[in-house]
Amino acid sequence: MIVDEVKIHMHAGNGGTGKVAFDTSKGGRGVTGGSGGRGGDVYVEGVSNLSALKQFRHRKDFAAGNGENGRAKTLDGANGADLILKVPTGTIVHNLDTKSDVEILRVGERVRVARGGRGGKGNFLFKGPRNTSPTQFEEGRPGELFEVLLELRLIADVGLIGLPNAGKSSLLNELTAASARVADYPFTTLEPNLGVFYGKHGRLILADIPGLIEGASSGKGLGHKFLRHIERTKVLLHCVAADNADVAATYRTVRAELAAHEEALGQKPEYICLTKTDLVSADIRDAKLKVLRKLGKEVFKVSIHDTEELQALRVFLESLIVAPVQEGL
């Protein structure tokens, strides 16, 4: 199960305290207190593993290493170890204390989210012409401590959208090597599924976005949770099942939820796919294709049991690789 939202605490390391020390031996250096080491920073780094947020389900507190205290003989304390937290690409790091956001969009991208505290000065650094035997020192500064919300929003080339039971999971399984769970009841898909379509000239990442319902944009069902995953998809493949009584109304229901969630979703390149065509007669199928084409979108028909229809859809996906849609891929 994909964990796509989790709240944790990040604590950068505290700086070490400066040392007060003297070398009173014959020929000694006198004042020799070293400074404390810097506390470690906390970073987040993008990885390709979509399940990377699972590590935060039960453990909520993460801390970098503290800087060591200063020592005698003008030896500074060692710096604390940095902490690097791995998150899936597409994760937004919401700092709930500063109200700032950071997006991790690429594998290997690393961003510092909490700065370690500065180490305190030892008495060696307070020595001067008028202060030859200083006893002053500094405490180490505390590292930054933040409460953070990690929110995953999938990055995919093509998002499969539609009402529950529109055939999205089955289609994803046929077009890619995915193994999305499929059953004949609403809300079969309780989390997004990803698959990779391999064409002759490259590949596309396809995301099966769980079924939306009317009112999803206002929080009804689990729709609001899933709508955010559509935000970063580049092209939408809108699946409408052929056994729906009114395919145009079905299409408009989902479109209304997209627009209500975010206006920009309605501007994404979109294609319609009439699915489950094997469940209706050829005459009914053709009539529904005619209705959908009046919506002004390119429409495909497909049954996972029809090799020719599947191949036509594969050819279309291949065309997206070869000639990306403007403002899409």
SVG drawing of the C-alpha trace seen along z (x, -y; Angstrom):
<svg xmlns="http://www.w3.org/2000/svg" viewBox="-29 -45 88 56">
<polyline fill="none" stroke="black" stroke-width="0.4" points="0.0,0.0 1.4,-3.4 1.7,-5.9 1.2,-9.3 0.9,-11.6 2.6,-11.6 3.5,-14.0 6.9,-13.9 9.3,-16.0 12.7,-16.8 15.4,-18.0 18.7,-19.2 21.7,-18.6 22.7,-20.9 26.0,-22.6 28.7,-21.5 29.7,-23.6 33.0,-25.4 35.7,-24.3 37.5,-26.2 41.0,-24.8 44.5,-25.9 47.9,-24.4 49.9,-25.5 52.9,-23.2 56.3,-24.7 56.4,-26.0 52.6,-25.4 50.3,-27.4 48.2,-28.8 44.6,-29.1 43.7,-26.0 39.9,-25.5 38.6,-24.4 35.2,-25.2 32.2,-22.9 31.4,-21.2 28.4,-22.2 25.2,-20.2 24.2,-18.0 21.7,-19.3 18.6,-17.4 18.1,-16.8 15.4,-15.2 16.5,-13.4 14.3,-12.2 14.3,-8.5 12.3,-6.5 10.7,-4.2 7.0,-5.1 6.9,-3.3 9.6,-5.3 7.2,-7.2 6.4,-3.9 9.4,-4.3 7.6,-7.3 4.3,-5.4 5.3,-4.4 8.5,-6.4 7.7,-10.1 10.9,-11.7 14.1,-12.1 17.2,-13.8 20.6,-14.6 23.8,-14.2 24.8,-16.7 28.2,-18.4 30.8,-17.3 31.9,-19.6 35.3,-21.4 38.3,-19.9 41.6,-21.0 44.7,-21.6 42.7,-23.8 40.9,-20.7 37.5,-21.6 34.7,-19.1 33.7,-17.0 30.6,-18.1 27.5,-16.1 26.4,-13.7 23.9,-15.0 20.6,-13.1 19.3,-12.3 15.7,-11.2 14.7,-9.5 11.3,-10.4 9.6,-9.5 10.0,-12.0 6.8,-14.1 6.9,-14.7 6.1,-18.1 7.7,-19.0 5.3,-21.2 7.0,-23.0 4.1,-23.5 6.1,-25.9 7.5,-28.3 4.5,-27.7 7.0,-27.1 7.0,-24.3 9.7,-22.5 9.1,-20.1 11.3,-17.1 10.9,-16.4 14.0,-14.5 15.8,-11.4 18.9,-12.5 17.6,-16.0 18.6,-16.9 17.3,-19.9 18.2,-21.0 15.1,-21.4 16.6,-21.9 19.9,-23.6 22.2,-22.4 23.2,-24.6 26.5,-26.4 29.1,-25.2 30.1,-27.5 33.5,-29.1 36.1,-27.8 38.0,-30.1 41.0,-30.1 39.0,-32.4 38.4,-34.9 42.1,-35.4 43.4,-38.9 45.9,-41.5 43.6,-42.6 42.2,-39.2 45.1,-36.9 43.5,-34.2 39.8,-34.2 37.3,-31.9 34.5,-32.8 33.0,-30.2 29.8,-29.7 27.1,-27.1 26.3,-25.4 23.3,-26.7 20.3,-24.5 19.5,-22.9 16.2,-23.8 13.2,-21.7 10.3,-21.6 7.0,-19.7 6.8,-18.6 4.0,-17.2 5.3,-15.0 2.7,-14.8 3.3,-12.6 1.8,-13.7 2.5,-11.2 4.5,-12.3 3.2,-10.4 3.0,-10.9 -0.5,-9.7 -3.2,-9.6 -6.1,-7.2 -9.2,-8.8 -12.9,-8.0 -15.7,-6.9 -15.3,-3.6 -15.5,-0.5 -14.5,-2.3 -12.0,0.4 -8.9,-1.7 -7.0,1.0 -7.7,3.7 -6.5,1.4 -3.3,0.5 -2.6,4.2 -2.9,4.9 -0.8,1.9 2.0,2.3 3.5,4.8 1.5,3.5 -0.6,5.9 -3.4,3.6 -6.1,5.4 -9.3,5.8 -12.8,6.8 -16.4,6.1 -17.4,3.6 -17.0,-0.1 -13.7,-1.5 -11.7,1.6 -8.7,-0.7 -8.0,-2.2 -4.6,-3.7 -2.9,-4.9 -1.1,-2.3 1.7,-2.9 2.9,-1.0 5.4,-1.6 4.4,-1.4 7.4,-0.4 7.2,-1.6 9.6,-1.3 10.9,-4.8 10.8,-5.1 8.5,-4.7 5.6,-6.3 4.6,-6.1 0.9,-5.5 -1.0,-6.1 -4.3,-4.5 -6.0,-7.2 -8.7,-5.6 -12.3,-6.2 -13.7,-9.6 -17.3,-10.3 -19.6,-13.3 -18.6,-15.5 -15.0,-14.3 -13.5,-17.8 -15.3,-18.8 -14.0,-15.8 -16.7,-13.2 -15.4,-9.6 -11.6,-9.4 -11.7,-11.6 -10.1,-14.7 -7.1,-12.5 -6.7,-11.2 -7.4,-14.4 -4.0,-15.8 -2.3,-12.9 -3.8,-14.1 -2.1,-17.5 1.3,-16.3 0.1,-14.0 0.8,-15.4 -2.0,-13.9 -5.3,-12.5 -6.9,-9.4 -10.5,-9.6 -12.1,-6.2 -15.9,-5.8 -17.4,-2.4 -19.6,-1.4 -22.3,0.1 -23.0,-3.3 -26.6,-4.4 -25.5,-8.0 -21.8,-8.2 -21.9,-12.0 -23.2,-12.6 -20.6,-10.2 -17.9,-12.1 -19.2,-15.5 -19.4,-14.3 -15.6,-13.7 -14.8,-16.8 -16.8,-18.9 -14.8,-17.4 -11.5,-18.2 -12.5,-21.8 -13.8,-22.2 -10.5,-20.9 -8.2,-23.0 -8.9,-25.0 -5.7,-23.9 -6.7,-20.3 -9.4,-21.2 -6.7,-22.5 -4.6,-19.4 -4.6,-17.5 -7.3,-14.9 -8.5,-11.9 -11.5,-9.7 -11.5,-5.9 -14.8,-4.0 -13.9,-0.9 -15.6,2.5 -16.9,2.4 -17.3,6.2 -20.2,5.8 -22.6,4.1 -23.7,4.8 -21.9,3.2 -24.9,0.9 -24.9,-0.4 -21.1,-0.8 -21.2,-2.8 -24.0,-5.0 -22.1,-5.8 -18.9,-6.5 -20.9,-9.0 -22.2,-10.7 -18.7,-11.0 -17.2,-12.4 -19.6,-15.3 -17.7,-16.4 -14.9,-17.5 -12.3,-15.1 -10.5,-12.2 -12.2,-9.0 -10.8,-5.4 -12.8,-2.2 -11.2,0.6 -11.9,3.9 -9.1,5.8 -10.4,8.9 -10.0,7.3 -6.5,7.5 -7.1,5.0 -8.6,2.3 -5.7,2.7 -3.2,2.4 -4.8,-0.8 -4.4,-2.3 -0.8,-1.2 -0.2,-2.9 -1.7,-6.1 0.6,-5.9 3.6,-5.3 2.6,-8.5 2.8,-10.4 6.4,-9.3 7.4,-10.2 5.5,-13.5 4.7,-14.8 1.4,-16.8 2.0,-20.6 2.0,-21.6 1.6,-17.9 4.4,-15.4"/>
</svg>
